[in-house]
Amino acid sequence: MSAQDEQMREAAQSAAALVEPGMRVGLGTGRTVAWLLRALAARHLTDLRCVATSPETEQAAAGLGIPVEPFDGLDRLDIAIDGADQVTDGRWAIKGGHGAHLREKIVATAADRFVVIVSADKLVARLRPPVPLELERFGLAATLRELKSARLRTGALATPDRGVLADYVGVVEDEPGAIASWLDSVPGVVGHGLFGPELVGDVIVGRGPALQR
């Protein structure tokens, strides 16, 4: 097992220990979450109600015996756990390398506690591009023109909700809050991968919690 995998495994186990029987749990997407699913399955918790942020997570959870239901019968979650591509000590994060950032943000917002789990290499002093985007197909060329510093992912891959995947490649590091607000205001941008400290409650890095609110 690589050092990165070991750190992801340990971060996932620490996060899994926060889940209690009967909780409503949001499950993220990606390599670190794959370790989380294994850790949760090993605990054999009862009466969990889980929602997944991607078909891949849903399938992996089901294969491990973790119950997953559609996210239309719950209006809140006790906890959501997910990985990140980058995270700062100020709890700004970039997510969406796997293209599920819109669902991930919906789930994070619905949770009383949102926990980010990462290996140490994901810690950065300042965020840097790219920032994943989900774009509406209608008027796509016009949206890209408005964004200026954005590019479609190879083959214009679709998100879980059939949006178009792209990346914002302009400057991010100086004012992530301003960039997030601007992206929110651009018609045609369905979602973006900038997660602010108002969402990110805890960050668990490798061998234990690094930052806590």
Helices and strands as residue ranges (DSSP letters): H 3-16, E 24-27, H 31-43, E 49-52, H 55-63, E 79-82, E 86-87, E 93-94, H 101-110, E 114-118, G 120-122, E 131-135, H 140-147, E 150-152, E 164-168, H 176-185, E 189-192, E 194-195, E 202-205, E 208-212
